[in-house]
Amino acid sequence: SRPTAVLVAHGIGQQMPMDTLRRFVTTVFGRRHDGIAREIYSKLDRDSSFLDMRRLSLPADEGRGRVDFFEIYWAPVLSGGSATAVVTWTVKVLLRRPQGEQMRRLVWTMRAMLLGVAVLAGLLYYLLRDSGWWGYLVPLVPILVALKPVVRGLGTSVLTETLADASRWFAPGPRDIPERDRVRRLGLDLLVDLHGRDDEGEQRYGRIVVVGHSLGSVVAYDMIRLAYDRLREPAPVVDDTRPPAERQPAAWHFGEEKAALLSTGDVGHFQDVQSRLHAEQRAQGVPWLVTDLVTVGSPLAHATDLWRSNVAGFAERVAESEFPACPPYGVEQNKEKRRQAGGKPAMTGAAGPIAFYRRTETGPLIAHEASPFASTRWTNLYIPVRPWLGGDPVGGKVAPTLGPGVRDIAVRPSTKKPWASAIPVAAHTWYWRRDPDVSEDDAGEDGDRPDAVRRLAEVIRLERPQPGPYERRDPAPPASLSPAPP
């Protein structure tokens, strides 16, 4: 079978080339479930814009072809920011009214913690104001003066070289736009290149999986939505006199499947439909190879609040097809309405937005530009946040924000260290880290949730079986259940 490409986008901060990719490949795929180490080869990455980058490969194995791993390395492109801008953005987030349920809990938790610190400081001052306790601190003054540059430098570094990435992405000023655009183009060019052909005219890869962590998941989402518009149409276009419902049944009935998802919430069945639709589109000559987007610790869980502005809300931008949802929201198709009014067969959902359209009666059904998640499955892993901001407050469920077709999976860190989930935000870096003394079958302290590393391997499924032919389920609910924008 054709090789598989896996693209990994790192998160915020001063990331070094290959660090994220090596840790990801070694931890998630470097060992089999029986503990036997897999061979991992390092090759020259001729698709990267940076000479430091390599591609890591797993040789072909039973049930799959070779797997090549690439890193979307964007840290030096979006490098450095203003501490003032970060503080201003944070204050705005804390002061304005949250729209998302999880963001609402986070904001109120942070407000309560800040209020508690202020009350505690005031109480200590009231109790100790006449005790002369400050005299004991006088000998520490030289030490504090000496440490001031270090503390100030660390604080500034965290603000300008780590948190600034997030503020510049979600609340950019005019000067931030070109660098954010270059990051998107970096990922876009790499993804399009991997859809290319080799010297013999064969496609280099048979399947592409995109994985994004933290802000890297937003980079991955953006590169998919931008690349899909270039790679969504069949080539060459061949007329087919068979009815569309016969030649492309999964695309023809996609509106029914979307309505069934909204009615039943059966995301497992919907992802099976997506796999069959992807195979159907490929058979029609569509070059799109991305079968899966996997996001971990993704701030897209808070997109309703992070991507809002005074001009347009997030839901409005989804409805305008700027941000693709899962399942796709679609667009109105007046031609299908006219076909329906004339008694001709029309795609289900002709009375509302649909994800596919046809230019001619005998031409193929073509996906709308905002429909990458009609055929690309989206799985999101998150470590649940705890009341005091333990766990991973950066990530969370994405389905409430970007559609019920996203499969949200709560996981636990691969460690027995209690602080990994207890310290605020600490768990955010534990999605593909594993303590040496923790086995894959160790239930750990949160045995009700799957191990993050093992679930990552299961979700990506390098030995993924080929989907069978599309088969309709029982009649779906009426098309009037078409969703409103999230």
C-alpha positions in Angstrom: 0.0 0.0 0.0 1.0 3.6 -0.5 3.0 5.3 2.3 1.2 7.4 5.0 2.3 11.0 6.0 1.8 12.3 9.5 2.2 16.0 10.0 2.7 17.3 13.6 2.3 21.0 14.5 3.9 22.1 17.8 2.5 24.5 20.4 3.5 27.9 21.7 6.9 28.9 23.0 10.5 28.7 22.0 10.3 25.3 20.4 13.5 23.8 18.9 13.5 22.0 15.6 12.6 18.3 15.8 12.1 18.2 19.6 8.3 17.9 19.4 8.4 15.4 16.5 11.0 13.1 18.1 9.2 13.0 21.4 5.9 12.3 19.6 7.2 9.5 17.3 9.3 7.9 20.0 6.6 7.9 22.7 3.5 7.1 20.6 4.9 4.8 17.9 8.4 3.9 19.0 7.2 0.9 21.0 4.7 -1.8 20.3 2.1 -2.7 22.8 4.2 -5.7 23.8 7.1 -3.3 24.7 9.3 -4.2 21.7 11.0 -1.2 20.2 10.2 -0.2 16.7 12.9 0.9 14.2 12.7 4.6 13.5 14.8 6.1 10.6 15.8 9.7 10.2 15.8 11.1 6.6 16.4 14.4 5.0 13.2 16.5 4.8 13.3 18.0 1.3 9.8 19.6 1.8 10.8 21.8 4.8 11.7 25.5 4.6 14.3 24.9 7.4 17.6 23.0 6.9 17.5 21.7 10.5 14.4 19.6 9.8 14.3 15.9 9.2 11.5 13.4 8.5 11.3 10.4 10.7 10.1 7.1 9.2 8.7 3.8 10.3 9.4 1.1 7.7 6.5 -0.8 6.1 4.9 -3.4 8.3 2.2 -6.0 8.0 -1.1 -4.3 7.1 0.4 -0.9 6.2 3.0 0.9 4.1 5.9 3.1 5.2 4.9 6.0 7.5 6.7 9.4 7.3 6.5 11.9 10.1 6.9 15.6 9.4 7.0 18.6 11.7 5.2 21.9 10.9 7.9 24.0 12.5 6.5 27.6 12.9 8.2 28.9 16.1 10.8 31.2 14.4 8.1 32.7 12.1 5.9 33.9 14.9 8.7 34.9 17.3 8.5 37.6 20.0 5.8 39.9 21.0 4.8 42.7 23.4 4.3 42.0 27.1 1.9 45.0 27.2 -0.2 43.4 24.4 -0.3 40.1 26.2 -1.4 41.7 29.5 -4.0 43.9 27.7 -5.4 40.8 25.9 -5.6 38.8 29.1 -7.4 41.6 31.0 -9.9 41.9 28.2 -10.6 38.2 28.3 -11.1 38.3 32.1 -13.3 41.4 32.0 -15.7 40.7 29.1 -18.7 38.4 29.3 -17.7 34.8 28.3 -19.9 33.1 25.7 -18.6 29.5 25.8 -19.6 27.3 28.8 -16.0 26.2 29.6 -14.6 29.7 29.1 -17.2 30.9 31.5 -16.0 28.5 34.2 -12.4 29.3 33.6 -12.9 33.1 33.7 -14.9 32.9 36.9 -12.3 30.6 38.5 -9.5 33.1 37.6 -11.5 36.0 38.9 -12.2 34.2 42.2 -8.5 33.3 42.5 -7.4 36.9 41.9 -10.0 38.1 44.4 -8.7 35.6 46.9 -5.1 36.8 46.5 -6.2 40.4 47.0 -8.3 39.5 50.1 -5.4 37.5 51.6 -2.9 40.3 51.0 -5.3 42.8 52.7 -5.9 40.5 55.6 -2.2 39.9 56.2 -1.6 43.7 56.1 -4.4 44.3 58.6 -3.1 41.7 61.0 0.6 42.5 60.8 0.5 46.3 60.2 1.7 47.0 63.8 3.9 44.0 64.5 7.1 45.3 62.8 7.3 42.0 60.9 8.7 43.8 57.9 11.9 44.3 59.8 12.7 40.6 59.4 12.7 41.2 55.6 15.4 43.9 55.7 18.3 41.4 55.4 16.7 39.9 52.3 16.7 43.2 50.4 20.2 42.7 48.8 19.2 39.2 47.7 15.9 40.5 46.2 17.7 43.3 44.4 20.2 40.8 43.0 17.4 38.4 41.8 15.3 41.2 40.3 16.8 41.1 36.8 16.5 37.3 36.7 12.8 37.3 37.9 12.0 40.2 35.6 13.8 38.4 32.7 11.9 35.2 33.2 8.6 37.0 33.5 9.2 39.0 30.3 10.3 35.9 28.5 7.1 34.0 29.4 5.0 37.0 28.2 6.9 37.9 25.1 8.2 34.6 23.8 5.4 32.2 24.9 2.0 33.7 25.7 2.6 36.3 23.0 2.1 33.6 20.4 -1.5 33.1 21.5 -2.3 36.8 21.8 -0.8 37.6 18.4 -2.9 34.8 16.8 -6.3 35.4 18.3 -6.1 39.2 18.9 -3.6 40.4 16.3 -2.7 44.0 15.6 -2.0 45.1 12.0 1.8 44.3 12.4 1.0 40.8 13.5 -1.0 39.8 10.4 2.0 39.3 8.0 3.7 36.9 10.4 0.5 35.0 11.2 0.0 34.8 7.4 3.5 33.4 6.9 2.8 30.6 9.5 -0.3 29.6 7.6 1.5 29.6 4.3 4.3 27.5 5.8 1.8 24.8 6.7 -0.2 25.2 3.6 2.8 24.8 1.3 3.9 21.7 3.1 0.5 20.1 3.0 0.0 20.8 -0.7 3.5 19.5 -1.5 2.7 16.2 0.2 -0.3 15.8 -2.2 2.2 15.9 -5.1 3.5 13.1 -7.2 6.8 11.3 -7.4 9.1 11.0 -10.4 7.1 8.1 -11.8 3.9 10.1 -11.7 2.4 8.2 -8.7 1.1 10.1 -5.7 3.7 10.2 -3.0 1.3 9.2 -0.2 -2.0 7.4 0.0 -3.1 9.0 3.2 -2.3 12.1 5.3 -2.9 12.6 9.0 -2.5 16.1 10.6 -1.9 16.3 14.4 -1.8 19.6 16.3 -1.0 20.4 19.9 -2.1 23.6 21.7 -1.8 26.6 19.3 -0.4 24.1 16.8 -4.0 22.7 16.5 -5.2 26.1 15.3 -2.3 26.2 12.8 -3.4 22.7 11.6 -7.0 23.7 11.4 -6.1 26.8 9.3 -3.9 24.9 6.9 -6.6 22.3 6.3 -9.3 24.8 5.6 -7.0 26.7 3.2 -5.5 23.7 1.4 -8.9 22.1 1.0 -10.1 24.7 -1.4 -7.2 23.9 -3.8 -7.7 20.1 -3.6 -11.4 19.5 -3.4 -12.4 19.2 -7.1 -12.1 16.0 -9.2 -9.4 15.9 -11.8 -10.0 15.1 -14.5 -13.8 15.7 -14.5 -15.6 12.9 -16.2 -19.3 13.0 -17.1 -21.3 10.0 -15.9 -24.8 9.4 -17.1 -25.8 7.4 -14.0 -27.9 9.2 -11.4 -25.8 11.0 -8.8 -27.4 9.0 -6.0 -26.0 5.9 -7.7 -22.5 7.1 -8.6 -21.9 9.1 -5.4 -24.3 7.8 -2.7 -22.4 9.0 0.3 -22.2 12.6 -1.0 -25.8 12.5 -2.3 -27.2 11.4 1.1 -24.8 13.5 3.2 -27.6 15.8 4.3 -29.5 12.9 5.7 -26.4 11.6 7.6 -25.9 15.1 9.0 -29.5 15.3 10.2 -29.1 11.8 11.8 -26.0 12.9 13.6 -27.8 16.0 15.0 -30.7 13.8 16.1 -28.9 10.8 17.6 -25.4 12.2 18.5 -23.9 9.0 17.1 -20.4 10.4 16.2 -19.0 6.9 15.7 -21.4 6.2 12.8 -20.8 9.7 11.4 -17.0 9.1 11.3 -17.7 5.8 9.4 -19.7 7.8 6.9 -16.8 10.3 6.6 -14.3 7.4 5.9 -16.6 6.0 3.2 -17.1 9.5 1.7 -13.4 10.1 1.6 -12.9 6.8 -0.4 -15.8 7.8 -2.7 -14.3 11.2 -3.4 -10.9 9.6 -4.1 -12.6 7.3 -6.6 -14.0 10.4 -8.4 -10.5 11.8 -8.8 -10.6 14.2 -5.8 -6.9 14.7 -4.8 -7.6 15.4 -1.1 -5.7 12.9 1.1 -6.3 14.1 4.6 -8.3 11.4 6.3 -7.9 12.7 9.9 -7.3 15.8 12.0 -6.3 15.0 15.5 -6.1 17.9 18.0 -4.8 17.7 21.5 -5.1 20.3 24.3 -6.7 22.6 21.7 -7.7 26.2 22.4 -10.3 25.7 19.7 -12.5 24.6 22.6 -12.7 28.4 23.4 -13.0 29.6 19.8 -16.3 31.3 20.5 -14.5 33.7 22.9 -11.0 33.8 21.4 -12.0 34.5 17.8 -14.7 37.1 18.6 -14.4 40.7 17.6 -16.6 43.8 17.8 -17.3 43.5 14.1 -18.3 39.8 13.7 -18.9 37.0 16.2 -17.6 33.5 15.7 -21.0 32.0 14.9 -21.5 34.6 12.2 -18.1 33.8 10.7 -19.0 30.1 10.7 -22.2 30.8 8.9 -20.3 32.8 6.3 -18.0 29.7 5.7 -14.9 31.5 7.0 -14.4 28.8 9.6 -15.5 25.2 8.6 -17.6 23.3 11.1 -17.9 19.5 11.6 -20.2 18.5 10.0 -20.1 21.3 7.4 -22.7 23.9 7.7 -22.9 24.2 3.9 -24.5 26.8 1.7 -27.8 27.4 0.1 -28.1 25.9 -3.4 -30.8 27.6 -5.5 -30.2 25.2 -8.4 -31.2 22.3 -6.2 -34.3 24.1 -5.1 -35.3 24.6 -8.7 -34.7 21.0 -9.5 -36.8 20.0 -6.5 -39.6 22.4 -7.6 -39.5 20.9 -11.1 -39.9 17.4 -9.8 -36.3 16.3 -10.5 -34.2 14.4 -8.0 -32.5 16.9 -5.6 -30.0 16.4 -2.8 -31.5 16.0 0.7 -31.3 19.4 2.3 -32.2 21.4 -0.8 -34.4 23.5 1.4 -31.4 24.5 3.5 -27.6 24.6 3.4 -25.8 21.6 1.8 -22.2 20.6 1.7 -22.0 19.4 -2.0 -23.2 20.8 -5.3 -23.1 19.9 -9.0 -22.4 22.2 -11.9 -24.1 19.9 -14.5 -26.6 17.0 -14.4 -23.9 14.5 -15.4 -21.0 16.0 -13.6 -19.6 15.0 -10.2 -20.8 16.2 -6.9 -18.2 18.7 -5.6 -17.7 19.6 -2.0 -18.1 23.2 -1.0 -14.9 25.1 0.0 -15.9 25.1 3.7 -16.5 21.3 3.7 -13.2 19.6 4.6 -14.9 17.9 7.5 -17.4 16.2 5.3 -14.7 13.6 4.5 -12.0 14.4 7.0 -12.6 12.9 10.5 -11.8 15.2 13.5 -10.9 13.7 16.8 -10.0 15.9 19.8 -8.2 14.7 22.9 -8.3 16.7 26.1 -7.4 16.3 29.8 -10.4 17.6 31.8 -9.8 20.8 33.8 -10.1 20.8 37.5 -11.9 23.5 39.6 -8.6 25.2 40.6 -7.3 25.2 36.9 -5.6 21.8 37.4 -5.7 19.5 34.5 -5.6 21.3 31.1 -7.6 24.5 31.0 -6.1 25.4 27.6 -7.9 22.5 25.9 -11.4 21.0 26.3 -14.3 19.8 24.3 -14.4 21.1 20.7 -17.7 19.7 19.6 -19.8 22.3 21.4 -17.9 25.0 19.5 -17.3 23.6 16.1 -19.9 20.9 15.7 -21.1 17.5 16.9 -19.1 15.7 14.3 -16.0 16.3 16.3 -15.2 13.2 18.5 -14.1 14.5 21.9 -12.2 12.0 24.1 -11.2 12.8 27.7 -7.8 11.3 28.5 -5.4 11.2 31.5 -1.6 11.8 31.6 0.7 8.8 31.3 2.1 9.3 34.8 1.6 8.5 38.4 2.8 11.9 39.5 -0.2 13.6 41.2 1.1 17.1 40.4 0.8 16.5 36.7 -3.0 17.0 37.1 -3.0 19.1 40.3 -0.7 22.0 39.3 -2.6 24.5 37.1 -1.9 24.0 33.4 0.8 21.3 34.0 -1.1 18.6 32.3 -1.1 20.6 29.0 2.3 19.1 28.2 1.5 15.5 29.0 -0.3 14.3 25.9 2.6 12.4 24.4 4.9 12.1 27.5 5.1 8.9 29.4 6.9 8.2 32.7 9.2 5.1 32.3 7.6 3.4 35.2 4.1 3.7 33.7 2.9 0.8 31.5 0.3 1.2 28.8 -2.1 -0.9 30.8 -1.6 0.9 34.1 -4.9 2.5 35.1 -3.2 5.3 37.2 -5.1 7.6 39.4 -7.8 8.3 36.7 -8.6 4.8 35.6 -12.0 5.8 34.2 -10.2 7.7 31.4 -7.9 6.2 28.8 -4.2 6.8 28.7 -3.4 9.8 26.4 -0.4 8.2 24.6 -2.2 4.9 23.9 -5.4 6.7 22.7 -3.3 8.8 20.4 -1.9 5.7 18.7 -5.4 4.2 18.5 -6.9 7.4 17.0 -4.3 7.8 14.3 -4.4 4.1 13.4 -1.5 3.5 11.1 -3.0 0.2 10.1 -6.3 1.7 9.3 -8.7 -0.7 7.4 -10.2 0.4 4.0 -13.8 1.5 4.4 -16.5 -0.7 2.7 -19.2 0.6 0.3 -21.6 3.2 1.6 -24.8 1.8 3.0 -27.6 4.0 4.2 -29.0 3.6 7.6 -32.6 3.7 8.6 -34.5 6.8 7.3 -33.0 9.9 9.0 -35.0 12.7 10.6 -36.3 15.4 8.3 -33.9 17.9 6.8 -35.5 20.6 8.8 -33.1 19.6 11.6 -30.2 21.1 9.7 -28.0 22.9 12.2 -27.7 26.5 12.9 -24.1 27.8 13.0 -22.3 26.8 16.2 
